[in-house]
Amino acid sequence: MTRRHRLLACLVLVAGNVFAATDPSFLLTASSKNWANYFPGQLGNGYVSTLTAPRGTEGNLAYMTAFMDYAQGDVSRPAAVPGWTGIDYSTGSSRAGEFWLNQVDIDGHRFQNYTQTLDMYNGVLTTRYNYVDGTKVTGIEVKTFVSQASHHLAVTQFSITPDFDGDVKLSFQTDLWAPHQPRFALGKMDGPQMQEAVFANNLKLQPIAPATPDRAPLWYHGDTHVLSADGDTSALTLWLQGKAEQGARMAQAVALGVPKDAHISHAERYRSDYRLALDLRVAVQKGRTYTFTKYVAMSRDGWGGADAMQNLAQATAARNKGFGALLAEHEAAWHTLWQSDIEIDGDPKAQQMVHSDLYYLLSNAAPDTSWPIGACGMTPGYTGHIFWDSDTWVFPALLLLHPDRAKSLVMYRSRTLDQAEQRARARGLRGAMYPWEADPDNGSSQTPHFAWVLDEREIHVNADIAIAQWQYYEATQDRQWLVRHGWPVIRAVADFWASRATYHPAKQRYDIDHVTSVDEDYSDVPNDTFTNAGAQKALRIAAKAAAIVGEKPDPHWAQVADGLHIPFSKEGDHYLDFDETVAHDLNTWGGSSLPGLSLPALDVPMSKEVRARTYDYAITPIKQSHREPNSMGYLPLSISAAMAGYTRDAERWFQSYVDADVVKPPFNVRTETASNNTGYFMTASGGFLQNLLYGFTGLRIQEQGLEQAYPPMLPVHWTAMTLKHITFRGKQMDITLKRNANGEVILTRQDL
C-alpha cells in the first residue's frame, strides 16, 4: 500500500467514529456501485421530510405535512419548502479553476472509499468518503436527521479532515426553489387535453431510471413564495418567511455551529432569487478535523405558527444544546418507537423489509394529530392527496403497533367531515360523500378533471372510512372519542349509503348503480361486490355505534343493509366481482377485486368452502393477465389465500412483496409497480405489514377483542415470528407464532 493510499484510508477513520453496533436488519447501505441506480431514501418525522442524495451535502427537496399549493385551475399539490440540507465545499482555486463539491460529477476518482448508510434504528443518514480535488484530499463525513424528539428541528453535521494546510470555502445554504415549469391546469383538463399538453412540452408519461416516476410531468411539487429572508453573519444565522401559492404560511431558520478553534477569515450572507446562504472562508491544518453543524427549525400555520423569529429562537436554542444532546434525544425517540416491532426468525431479507416499510411509515406519520398520510407520504407522488389507501392499507398496519399515529388518520376524516357533507348535498344525497382524492389540509376534492369518474363513482372510499373509524373504536374502546369524532363520521356515511342505494321493487332488493370498481378499468358497473359489501358493513356498523353512544339508529340503515345485493354465482357457489349482467372479460392490472373481500378490516363472512372457491375464481384472470402487477395486489391475494387454507399460495404472494422489483435500492423504497417508479408508496408498505399482523396470524379486531379468527401460518423456512409490544385496548402484549414438535404453527400471547 502506497503512502497516499494509507493516508486516504486513515482519513475515513479520522472523519468520525465507526458505526455503533446495530442489528443489520436496520441498516441500509449505498456504495459506489449504487451511484448509477441510486433511488433516494427519505428522512422524516411525520411533520417534515426531505429526500437523500449520494454526497450527503446536496440541497434536496423538502416538505411539510399537508402544506399545499392551490394554483388557479390546478389540483392542490405539496409546496416544496426551502431546502435545508445543502452544504457546499471548495478547497480553493487551482490552475484548473475552482471546483465545488456539489457541482462536480460523482465518480470513483473524486469520491473514494465511499459509503452511505441509512440507520433506521437511529433515524440517521451517515455519508463518508474521501473527496479528491486535484492534489488535495479531504476526508468527509455528513450526518443528517429529522428529529423524532423535537419535531420542528432538523440537523445536518458536516466534518472535514484535509490532507493539506490552507484556506477552504464553505457555503451553508437554503435552496429557494424556482416555480415548477410547466404547470398544467389539471383541475380543468380532460384526458386528451392533458396528454396533448404533456407532448407539447416535449415531456413523456414514462418513467426515467432510476427514480423519476412515469407521471413526473404531472406530479411535480407546488411553490412556496419567499416573502422575506435575512441573516446575521456575526450570529451565523439565517431566517425566512414564506407562503404556499394561495395557501398557508411557513417559516424557517438556521443557526450554524462552528468549531471553537476554527479561524474564520471571512463570513458573508448571500441572497439571490434561488439561494440564501452563509458563506465562510476558514483556515485549516493538515490532519485536523473541523465539524460544522446546521440546526434548522421549521413551522407552518396550524403547526407552531409561521413566525421566523420563533424558529430562529428554536434553532439557536438547539445550537446551544449541541449536536450530541439532540442526537441522543432523537435516537432515544426512535428506540422507543422500535419497541413495537415485528421480529422474524429465519428470513433476514423479510426482516429487513419489515424494518424499512415500518421506518417509512413512521417517517410520514405524525402522532396524536389530524394530519393524514398521502399515498406516497410527504412527496409529490399522487400530488400528496389522500385516498382510501390511508384508511384501508396504512391505518390497520399502524393500529396495533402505533395507535397514536393510527389515530391521526381517523381524526383527519373527522376534521374534514364538513367538506364531505357539502359534497353529498351538492349531489342531492344525504350524509357525507368523501372525495376520491382529498386535499390533506382541508379535505376538499382534488381529483384531476381527467379522472373525474373516480371521484364520482369509486365511492367505496366512504365505506373504507367508516370501517376504519369503527376499527379504531374496537381497538381502543374509547367511547368518548367515538361520541365526539367517530360516530359523526359513521352516521354520515351510513346516511350516504342509505340515500345512494336504489330500491328495485321487481327484484325486491337494493342496488348501487354507476360504480367504478376497485379494478378501475370497470368504470361504470352496477353492484360492485367490494363496494356493496363495504356499504353493507358500514350500515351495520352505524347501528352498533348508535347503541353505544345512546342514539337511535335510522331504521332505513338496516333495511338497506339487509336488502343490498351482493353478487354471487349460485352455479359456481362463489362471489362475483360485480353484477351478473356485467361480463368480467377485460385484461386489467387488478385482474379481480374479490381478494379485497378478505382485507382484515372488511373480512366478509363466508364459509371456508366458499372462500376457497372465490379465491380460485379470482386468481384465474390474474394468472392469465400479462399486465404488470401492482404492489397493492399482493396483500389481499396473500391474506385471502391464507384465509382459504392455501398456505403455499399465501407464502408465494407474500414472497412477491419481498422479491419483486418494486423495492428500489439502496434504501428499500417501495414503488407502486416495478417500472413506474412511483416511490415512497405507503400503500404497499402498509399492505406488507398487514400481511404479517393479520394474514399469517389470522387475527382480527372484533367486538369481543383481538380474536383468532383463522388458523395461523408461517412460511416454511421461518422458525418463528413475534409481534412485539403491540397495543390493544390499553394493554401491551407480545404475540408469537412458532412451530411445535409436530410442525404445527401455534400462536401464543404474553401480556407485558
Secondary structure, 3 states (H helix, E strand, C coil): CCHHHHHHHHHHHHCCCCCCCCCHHHEEEECHHHHHHCCCCEEECCCEEEECCCCCCCCCCEEECCCEECCCCCCCEEECECECCCEEEECCEECCEECCCCCCCCCCCCEEEEEEEEECCCCEEEEEEEEEECCEEEEEEEEEEECCCCCCEEEEEEEEEECCCEEEEEEEEEECCCCCCCCCCCCCCCHHHHHHHHHHCCCCCCCECCCECCCCCCCCCECEEEEEEEEECCCCEEEEEEEECCCCEEEEEEEEECCCCCEEEEEEEEECCCEEEEEEEEEECCCCCEEEEEEEEEEECCEECCCHHHHHHHHHHHHHHCHHHHHHHHHHHHHHHCCCEEEEECCHHHHHHHHHHHHHHHHCCCCCCCCCCCCCCCCCHHHHCECCHHHHHHHHHHHCCCHHHHHHHHHHHHHCHHHHHHHHHHCCCCCCCCCCCECCCCCCECCCHHHHHHHHHCCHHHHHHHHHHHHHHHHHCCHHHHHHHHHHHHHHHHHHHHHHCEEECCCCEEECCCECCCCCCCCCECCCHHHHHHHHHHHHHHHHHHHHHCCCCCHHHHHHHHHECCCEECCCCEECCCCCCCCCCCCCCCCCCHHHHHCCCCCCCCCHHHHHHHHHHHHHHHHHCCCCCCHHHHHHHHHHHHHCCCHHHHHHHHHHHHHCCCEECCCCEEECCCCCCCECCHHHHHHHHHHHHHHHCCEEEECCEEEECCCCCCCCCCCEEEEEEEEECCEEEEEEEEECCCCCEEEEEEEC
